[in-house]
């Protein structure tokens, strides 16, 4: 029933007319807007400012100490193992 109504000749022509109109509208979506509608307003100072310098927090210091400690431990262990192998152990 719906299919019979859809495939009537006048319905198909209406559909084709609508699709042609929509196809003509599609390229206009990608056109650049006119620049004459934008007004330039001079300013005396920039609106963007530099952010304040971040301060080091206690958690940053703790994490740095942890990373340096692990790095020092692993470096010491690697050197000790190589020396042990060189001495014949």
Beta strands, then each sheet from edge to edge (+ up, - down):
end
